[in-house]
Structures are given as C-alpha cells and as structure tokens.
Amino acid sequence: MSTVAEIQAALPQLSTRELQQIEQSMHAIYRQRRDGLICDDAYGVVTEADLIASAEESFLAYDREEEQQHANRSPR
C-alpha cells in the first residue's frame, strides 16, 4: 500500500482536532513550497486545485438550476 493510500485510510478515524492539525501541517508545507498557491493569508491557503474545484461546483449548480427552469417551462 502506498503512503498516500495509508494516509487516506487513516483520515476517517481521526478526530476533528487531529484533522485540523493535519490541515495546518499541509498549509505549512504549501507555504514552504509556494507551488500552486493563489492566496496565503491568516485563514489558510488557497491553491489552484481549490479554485478549480470551486468553479466546477458553481458551474454544476448553475447547470442544474438551468435544467430545472427549462423543465418547469410550460410548452408554447
């Protein structure tokens, strides 16, 4: 089993506090590497991957809303 798979398998068993510590450690590593960082402030870091995931989520929500509006239109 790879190290990444081992970490992913262990994460669900961690407490919220332990997950917060992991997240803080990851933010520190991102800051050291400065790789793919978009924003780094008191609230944490935002990476290119974060922005892509947020954009995808927004576009999917917009698409669902458009589909619902189209389905609710009465035929002419």
Legacy VTK file of the C-alpha trace (Angstrom):
# vtk DataFile Version 3.0
C-alpha trace
ASCII
DATASET POLYDATA
POINTS 76 float
0.000 0.000 0.000
1.318 3.463 -0.875
1.893 6.175 1.699
-0.933 8.264 0.210
-3.360 5.350 0.434
-2.324 4.705 4.042
-2.911 8.353 4.947
-6.287 8.393 3.191
-7.304 5.208 5.009
-6.341 6.698 8.388
-8.098 10.060 7.967
-11.663 8.891 8.747
-10.544 7.612 12.162
-9.051 10.956 13.219
-10.865 13.400 15.477
-11.813 16.838 14.215
-8.941 18.361 16.175
-6.486 15.894 14.649
-7.809 16.703 11.168
-7.316 20.402 11.902
-3.710 19.694 12.878
-3.192 17.776 9.632
-4.689 20.658 7.663
-2.405 23.162 9.407
0.588 20.979 8.589
-0.449 20.792 4.948
-0.874 24.566 4.788
2.638 24.980 6.200
4.022 22.659 3.518
2.171 24.566 0.768
3.651 27.797 2.116
7.164 26.358 2.120
6.839 25.039 -1.423
4.946 28.052 -2.837
3.738 25.660 -5.529
0.332 26.428 -6.988
-0.574 28.931 -4.274
-3.115 31.555 -5.221
-3.744 33.074 -1.798
-1.975 32.728 1.546
-3.426 34.631 4.492
-4.473 34.222 8.122
-7.346 31.943 7.094
-5.134 29.452 5.290
-4.068 28.822 1.752
-5.990 28.586 -1.500
-4.464 26.543 -4.270
-5.150 26.266 -7.973
-6.865 22.927 -7.280
-9.176 24.630 -4.751
-10.189 27.232 -7.326
-10.829 24.605 -9.986
-12.986 22.562 -7.586
-14.965 25.659 -6.536
-15.545 26.691 -10.133
-16.696 23.206 -11.071
-19.131 23.126 -8.157
-20.532 26.533 -9.158
-20.931 25.584 -12.811
-22.682 22.331 -11.904
-25.105 24.192 -9.615
-25.799 26.712 -12.381
-26.403 23.901 -14.886
-28.820 22.140 -12.506
-30.751 25.378 -11.989
-30.997 25.986 -15.726
-32.205 22.419 -16.294
-34.887 22.837 -13.611
-36.059 26.123 -15.117
-36.193 24.539 -18.559
-38.155 21.549 -17.240
-40.641 23.822 -15.441
-41.426 25.946 -18.530
-44.823 25.346 -19.998
-44.880 24.346 -23.671
-45.964 27.078 -26.094
LINES 1 77
76 0 1 2 3 4 5 6 7 8 9 10 11 12 13 14 15 16 17 18 19 20 21 22 23 24 25 26 27 28 29 30 31 32 33 34 35 36 37 38 39 40 41 42 43 44 45 46 47 48 49 50 51 52 53 54 55 56 57 58 59 60 61 62 63 64 65 66 67 68 69 70 71 72 73 74 75
